[in-house]
Amino acid sequence: SWMINSYLMEYTTVKSSTHKGHSIYQEARANEYEQSELILMMFSGAVSFLDKAQAVSKENQSLAGEYISKAKNIILEIMSSLNLEDSGAIGKTLLDTYARQFRTLHMAHMSNDMKKVRHVRDSIAEIGDAWKELFNSEEYRTFKRIGLKKAEGAYSQR
């Protein structure tokens, strides 16, 4: 956990020193992207970069490393977009899962271990698919339409 915290601190410092000064997540909200679309885009992007890393790893380890770094940055962005105050135990579990994926990618990057990259890629794809399924659910559409408190009441009365 201390390793992830140090990466998050370093990443936050780097992000805040840029001209934009906002996370991708906040920018997307300002640009009226649906939060669900952004989440799916981030998972898709991470999977795409890890696919590219695997494809070029034998011929160009440096380029593979760049793709892995891009995927790691996306995972950090996903981690930083979690609302831990409102998400409770689920948010903590997701944060731990994403942190584990980040650590595994970091180690894979250091050792050019494409088996680990493949494992993280498959895991991230599976989590992204789960988010997509959630966003397409009747419960999520109800939540978006009437809000959390009313949705909780509607489903607890079933």
KELUMSE-296603 format. One line per 2 residues: for each residue x, y, z of N, C-alpha, C. Coordinates in steps of 0.1 Angstrom, whole numbers, plus 5000, padded with zeros to 4 digits. Atoms other than C-alpha are relative to their C-alpha. Layout:
BEGIN
X,Y,Z,X,Y,Z,X,Y,Z; ...
This chain:
BEGIN
5008,4988,5000,5000,5000,5000,5009,5013,5000; 4991,4989,4999,5029,5024,5008,5005,5003,4986
4995,4998,5014,5042,5018,4972,4990,5007,4992; 5010,4994,5007,5009,5027,4957,4998,5015,5004
5001,4986,4995,5006,5058,4979,5011,5009,4995; 4989,4992,5005,5040,5070,4968,4999,5002,4985
5002,4998,5015,5031,5064,4931,4989,5010,4998; 5011,4990,5001,4998,5083,4937,5005,5014,5003
4995,4987,4997,5016,5111,4953,5009,5006,4989; 4992,4995,5011,5042,5113,4925,4992,5003,4988
5008,4998,5011,5015,5110,4899,4992,5013,5002; 5008,4988,4997,4994,5137,4916,5009,5013,4998
4991,4989,5001,5025,5160,4917,5002,5003,4985; 4997,4998,5014,5032,5154,4880,4987,5006,4994
5013,4996,5006,4995,5159,4871,4998,5015,5004; 5003,4986,4996,4992,5192,4891,5010,5010,4994
4991,4991,5007,5023,5206,4874,4997,5002,4986; 5004,4998,5014,5007,5203,4840,4991,5012,4999
5008,4988,5003,4989,5232,4824,4985,4997,5003; 5015,5002,4998,4955,5215,4826,4996,5000,5015
5003,5000,4986,4956,5209,4863,4988,4992,5005; 5012,5007,4997,4925,5187,4862,5003,4985,4996
4999,5014,5004,4922,5149,4861,4992,4998,4987; 5008,5004,5011,4909,5133,4830,4985,4998,5003
5014,5003,4995,4878,5123,4850,4993,5014,5001; 5006,4987,4998,4871,5159,4860,4998,5008,4987
5001,4994,5013,4877,5172,4825,4988,4994,4992; 5011,5006,5007,4853,5147,4811,4986,5004,5005
5012,4995,4994,4826,5158,4836,4997,5014,4994; 5001,4986,5005,4832,5194,4825,4995,5000,4985
5004,5001,5015,4828,5183,4788,4988,4992,4998; 5013,5007,5001,4796,5165,4796,5001,4986,4995
5000,5015,5003,4808,5130,4790,4993,4993,5011; 5006,5008,4989,4788,5105,4809,5012,4993,5007
4990,5006,4992,4809,5092,4837,5002,4985,4997; 5000,5014,5004,4800,5056,4827,5008,4999,4987
4993,5001,5012,4814,5063,4792,5015,5002,5002; 4986,4997,4997,4846,5077,4806,5007,4987,5007
4995,5011,4993,4851,5047,4829,5003,4989,4990; 4998,5010,5010,4846,5023,4800,5012,5003,4990
4989,4995,5009,4870,5044,4778,5014,4997,5007; 4987,5003,4993,4897,5041,4805,5004,4986,5000
4997,5014,5000,4894,5004,4808,5004,4995,4986; 4997,5004,5014,4894,5000,4770,5014,5005,4996
4986,4995,5003,4925,5022,4767,5011,4992,5007; 4990,5008,4993,4944,5002,4794,5002,4987,4992
4999,5013,5007,4936,4970,4776,5007,5002,4987; 4993,4997,5013,4946,4985,4742,5015,5002,5002
4986,4998,4998,4979,4997,4756,5007,4987,5004; 4994,5013,4997,4986,4963,4771,5001,4990,4989
4999,5008,5012,4978,4945,4739,5011,5005,4991; 4989,4995,5008,5002,4968,4721,5013,4997,5006
4987,5003,4993,5029,4962,4747,5004,4985,4997; 4997,5015,5002,5026,4924,4742,5004,4998,4985
4997,5002,5014,5026,4928,4704,5014,5004,4996; 4987,4995,5004,5059,4947,4703,5011,4996,5009
4990,5002,4990,5077,4933,4733,5012,4993,4995; 4988,5008,5005,5100,4909,4714,5009,5009,4991
4992,4992,5009,5111,4935,4688,5005,5013,5007; 4997,4987,4995,5111,4967,4709,4995,5001,5015
5003,5000,4986,5112,4964,4747,4997,5014,5005; 5002,4986,4996,5114,5002,4750,4986,5005,4997
5013,4996,5004,5082,5008,4731,4990,4992,5009; 5009,5008,4991,5065,4979,4751,4999,5007,5014
5000,4994,4987,5076,4997,4783,4992,5013,5000; 5008,4987,5001,5060,5030,4771,4985,4996,5000
5014,5004,5000,5027,5012,4764,4996,4995,5014; 5003,5004,4986,5029,4996,4799,4998,5012,5009
5001,4988,4992,5035,5030,4814,4987,5007,4998; 5013,4993,5003,5005,5044,4796,4988,4993,5007
5011,5007,4993,4983,5016,4810,5001,5002,5015; 4999,4997,4985,4997,5022,4845,4994,5013,5003
5006,4987,4998,4988,5058,4842,4985,5000,5000; 5014,5001,5001,4953,5049,4832,4995,4994,5013
5004,5006,4988,4950,5026,4862,5001,5009,5012; 4999,4990,4989,4962,5054,4885,4988,5010,4998
5012,4991,5002,4935,5076,4869,4987,4994,5005; 5012,5007,4995,4909,5050,4876,5000,5000,5015
4999,5000,4985,4921,5047,4912,4997,5014,5005; 5003,4986,4994,4920,5085,4917,4986,5004,4997
5014,4996,5002,4885,5087,4903,4990,4993,5009; 5009,5006,4991,4871,5064,4929,4995,5009,5011
5005,4992,4989,4848,5081,4954,4999,4991,5012; 4999,5009,4988,4859,5063,4986,4990,5003,5011
5010,4996,4990,4836,5083,5008,4987,4994,4998; 5014,5005,5002,4804,5072,4992,4999,4986,4996
5001,5013,5005,4814,5038,4979,5002,4989,5011; 4999,5009,4989,4822,5022,5013,5010,4988,4997
4992,5012,5001,4836,4986,5013,5003,4997,4985; 4998,5003,5014,4831,4982,4975,5011,5009,4995
4989,4991,5005,4853,5012,4968,5013,4996,5005; 4987,5005,4995,4880,4999,4991,5005,4988,4993
4997,5012,5007,4879,4966,4974,5005,5003,4986; 4996,4996,5013,4881,4982,4940,5014,5006,5000
4987,4993,4999,4910,5004,4951,5011,4989,5002; 4990,5011,4998,4929,4973,4964,5002,4992,4988
4998,5008,5012,4922,4954,4932,5008,5008,4990; 4993,4992,5010,4934,4983,4910,5015,5002,5004
4986,4998,4994,4965,4988,4933,5008,4987,4997; 4993,5013,5003,4973,4951,4929,5004,4999,4985
4997,5000,5015,4970,4954,4891,5012,5009,4997; 4990,4991,5002,4992,4984,4892,5014,4995,5004
4987,5006,4995,5019,4967,4913,5005,4989,4991; 4996,5011,5009,5018,4936,4890,5006,5006,4987
4995,4994,5012,5022,4958,4860,5014,5007,5002; 4987,4994,4997,5051,4977,4876,5011,4989,5000
4990,5010,5000,5069,4945,4883,5002,4994,4986; 4999,5005,5014,5062,4932,4848,5008,5009,4991
4993,4990,5007,5075,4964,4834,5015,4999,5003; 4986,5000,4995,5107,4961,4854,5008,4987,4994
4994,5012,5004,5113,4925,4843,4996,4996,4985; 5005,5003,5013,5096,4926,4808,4993,4986,5000
5007,5013,4998,5074,4897,4820,4986,5002,4993; 5012,4999,5008,5047,4895,4793,4988,4991,5005
5011,5008,4994,5028,4867,4812,4993,5008,5010; 5007,4991,4990,5021,4892,4840,4992,5011,4993
5007,4990,5007,5012,4918,4815,4987,4994,4995; 5012,5007,5005,4987,4893,4799,4990,4998,5011
5009,5002,4989,4973,4885,4833,4993,5013,5004; 5006,4988,4996,4967,4921,4842,4990,5005,4989
5008,4996,5011,4953,4928,4807,4987,4993,5001; 5012,5008,4999,4928,4900,4811,4991,5004,5012
5008,4996,4988,4918,4911,4846,4994,5013,4998; 5005,4987,5003,4914,4947,4835,4988,4999,4990
5010,5002,5010,4893,4936,4805,4987,4994,5007; 5011,5006,4993,4871,4915,4828,4993,5010,5009
5006,4990,4992,4866,4943,4852,4992,5011,4992; 5007,4991,5010,4857,4966,4823,4987,4995,4995
5012,5007,5004,4832,4941,4811,4989,5000,5011; 5010,5000,4989,4816,4940,4845,4994,5014,5002
5006,4986,4999,4813,4978,4846,4990,5002,4988; 5009,4998,5011,4798,4977,4811,4986,4993,5003
5013,5007,4996,4772,4951,4823,4992,5008,5010; 5007,4992,4990,4764,4973,4853,4994,5012,4993
5005,4988,5006,4760,5004,4832,4988,4997,4990; 5011,5003,5008,4736,4986,4809,4988,4994,5007
5010,5007,4992,4715,4972,4837,4988,5010,5003; 5012,4993,4996,4680,4983,4846,5002,5008,5013
4998,4993,4987,4691,4992,4881,5008,5013,4998; 4992,4988,5003,4717,5016,4868,4992,5011,4993
5008,4991,5007,4693,5032,4844,4990,5007,5010; 5008,4994,4990,4669,5037,4874,5007,5009,5009
4992,4991,4992,4696,5051,4895,5003,5013,4993; 4997,4988,5007,4706,5076,4868,4987,5009,4998
5013,4992,5002,4669,5086,4863,4995,5006,5013; 5006,4995,4988,4658,5090,4899,5009,5003,5012
4990,4997,4990,4689,5092,4920,5001,4988,5010; 4996,5011,4992,4705,5069,4946,4989,4997,5011
5009,5003,4989,4681,5073,4976,4987,4994,4995; 5012,5005,5005,4650,5068,4956,5001,4986,4994
4998,5013,5006,4665,5039,4937,5002,4989,5011; 4999,5009,4989,4675,5022,4970,4987,4996,5005
5014,5003,4995,4639,5025,4982,4992,4992,4990; 5007,5008,5010,4625,5012,4949,5004,4985,5000
4995,5014,5000,4647,4981,4950,4998,4993,5013; 5002,5007,4987,4643,4974,4987,4986,4996,5002
5014,5004,4998,4605,4972,4983,4996,4988,4991; 5003,5012,5009,4607,4944,4957,4999,4987,5007
